[in-house]
């Protein structure tokens, strides 16, 4: 339930929520004390009132009222999201250039050496490709797969840490395709984009001694498997949106069960899992890819296809480190490519380089705890929920774990060990360390793992926050709680508008999907039947409301599809607004001064979600 998807629809729905909350809050504002004598004032800057278009009534079109001047500008200023993205690029580049961490010092030195002479890297890449080129039988294919996996490559499959039911960490077998980062979204609707990317990679084999005839064959086979991989990746995306892992079981009538078991063992399946025939947790669609690979012995052409895909796969992963072949390679891209394999360590380096003082961790932790208390009090005051369901709701709210910004203590055991003086060998060690980290996470309790799990799943520079029902855990990444978005130099109204995201993620634990999981992350019905019926009736009211909204002329919103996000949006803003009102009361704001601060809150909220997007209805249809 992150904020990095479907920006256009998100902004539209957020506008609707702002209008609703504004209309609901206005009666409360007029009921405040009429005392006009100021007790306390907000003397911090508030630049967002410069974007107001006073010719528009806020109740008619709140978005245009709050942002009219910005919308009418011929030169739109960058949105907050764009500013954050630019800031995070600077943070990453600064860390890569200046970090005194021994691993980074070694990487910089080896990258500089490689730019002067990459012959050792080229020789090592050629050696690995020639090893694969000798594969002609199924047994050799399996041996090559094992060797590549041991080197940290993702030939066909990769492991992704995930939170299973009951807060247990598992490793999902996912697509190992290497080009998905740059081609996946285009390839969804354009197969030619994917095929072209594969062809472009394989064309570099010419510089490594492969004949044109052989290159054509490798390209054809790589395209065949990569397209199957991409289909599997699409299912992995669906899994990310709906985290209910699928259990893969062994086929009873397998033509070669030993080979099939070997595939799972390569990926870390235990003997006990093999005995129980519950081998691994996987995303839908990976199943057939695993079984096809296990059946490769049945057809020499299958052996050749998977072999050639592995040649392409290794080439795609190692090409960034051979600048004499890859003319687009440069110092910064090589550093970024080297470090991308080890998410946990990259997260640590960025935190230490950026500076913990720039990340408002404790302040956000305090606000989250305030939200938790307010949520529990709201549950206690509900007139439609029975006592037994309230007990369960309180248990879940009290048990929810918050992971904000960065860990208090880093796990030194996850520091990669770097030896040797060849860049590609160092990159291999980083990959191996990352695989070992992910393998060590599997089967352990998410609460015990803590940041070992979350920093291995997420990226420091991702401008996002998320909630995972199966772990009953909420994660707020650093980019979300630092300047220019989370800015204590501005009015606190702007700060508390940002905390609507905290409340949004909290409420995902109790939306139409999250409410099906209990405090331990188990998929369990903890609702009394009469309460469940009342809850669904209230959901229908929200569905009907959003069904009346016109996204663009002739395109109506779908309240059912967006229900979970709408519930989290509305609940999150209610929680943030309540926390801000409590803060204002503590500071002594009353009457018109109080009202003025609430107005700033809603203006800040509109500013937070402003953005420039292409009006492409075909993109909206996907969501």
Steps between C-alpha positions, in 0.01 A plus 500: 500500500783735414479844342717437193221366277240660279580863573223645288214309660655552843501878468139500385385285789702703746326813377164337564607406851619854567166641392312254720716569801473875445122484488488278807742714695346839429210454744752409768698813430203730555428330830838596643544779747440846353771653707707717267778601736807313379662273754754349268589559137657296225804703398655239272486545121198368312564540125199297381248781533669656197349225286137586593256615234253712697261521204405136571285400798671222698174309530454502122845377398746475786787390278470803271450728799810374678726473192341732246796734470735206453269335245473822300874553492667468160803351670384250763734474797617143573265296715611387846543149365729623224701705748544192720612292203760762410613523862542123525709494183732753661511297822593184309763672287655666803525169684657327200759777463587576862421204727803388701354154554771241410275327248424826319867602504588167340223529243603851395862392462408195294257693281773753421740218417240338277440821308872504418528128426209256513687202353473297823126560521457411134700180547292397801174564313627305200598211726148481646336516159725229360415278797135532400580454132624148577159393638335237279320266742243538777754397765740768381216751498423428864866523592527836325186625675645403838830672425331818384270506801802454727658803331196709588344516155126463445485247217125459450404539866578723792401510865307794641451540878136529598282488809291184515193450719579513869792741454724223370746606234511292186683528171280518196634346183460776245594570143875541453474712187766768497351749255170549679617818674524679167254317276225345709246780493548563128496126432159466663348642187789474257675166454731661247655716771605194696627315193696807395665527843607134491635543146699806605665312787584196287657716230793561737595131474680589179775668703538182704575273207155363415413455133204681347324168445546406864389844617180467299428163662569630852280802435210287376514267801551786748195681363296181534585451868503870586142537382399210725692669780318827439164328529615355832613845609152636430365247749765609747367856472155370579639319803656824622158665491324204665749322725344156531783262408428192293641166610673304226476121538684225321319328216415140575569382144816692426715353229814556706426582864867507594564780252191681622613472861842623396349826375334564833810405695698749294261765622536395865216253564561286808483121520196533725319709241583245232371221723175683565475590128452865585813623338497873481289807497477647155315757298247367253654440159844405631367145547498417132842656446648286779341184365599578142858538615477175694375328184783633284650149480201389293605715204844602371345817360386594852853450629630731229232763565569518875877493441479791258277692737762461772768629262287807437420532873866500605586743222220738604616501863873538433498733200489820714850412626671459161520852354704395197191308385227708660574848370233651725675392819628783717630539852172580676299235318760238580491592869121494505487168316751342737313604814147428378535130574536546875195700611562468873855631484406774254226607745754516779753701301237752393371546855848561634594729213179703497506550874243383751425859602344558158250218555233591756473154648416571865252776417318265263510219755332726755228601254441136406450409865257790534310368198488155654343639818250706304403205284441280804290771663293530182442125500391514863246771413342326201127449547464229234776259609449240773732460797654174377606649166632811672728281711644342186541836325684643802729195512594549138560874535712448812704223334576692179875552459639829371828506304589861434795629303789272597600246768637608835768233464646360178578131461876481443467137395340622179806709405639359173854362501694636205824335383701521179577778258269430205179703490286221356622264775409761762154541346465121513577507872236767554247281320599195700470690826152622401387143422636382834317783677169412339549130572574575866174692532282211389281334762580746779256723683462841338489669841837347590650579162374856506705718268699202371181416312366843412829652380552190285156552343492875451720781370616797707437740211149373422250774579250275671343341805321167521308263725522119484197317637676166543753661735266766645786741444521855367818627332574866427807542280746788552417687180148557630604672824771742399513832320350641288183306592534453877629848575506631857606841373142549376174529689410185692185488289721393210672236713174348623363495145788264416399274789177418318717237334578347841130478574433369148735206551370438852144483366603243241510261793125553536382555144291254298804275455716568806210437737509133399835455677544489876757656731756227424462523124283190462215496250222459760143623535497688829173683434166426661254427213279799582805730502627360173164573339502856633858550382413383149197729490725796580741391229213501251426863587855592407486291182180676393653840575807442287294348219348846457837665437606580145875453464511657157209593273324174425721289729345415836684377805455142615428510872535125539847479346630796699318416825804405709695809397197725553445361849866552588500852351198611695595331826858622473395861463260471792780366724752765388249782544409380848868489599553851366198635688639352819833665427332838443306468824822422688655815355203713604342574161137609521228656292597652168868419555406135540284514187780660300738216586244239391465683170879481461480125562266446203699734275816307591323177420409626152857619446633161612322317219532747218667361191529533126380189317414402147127458450517148359174316556646174372740497794213546744316201358772268628426600858 
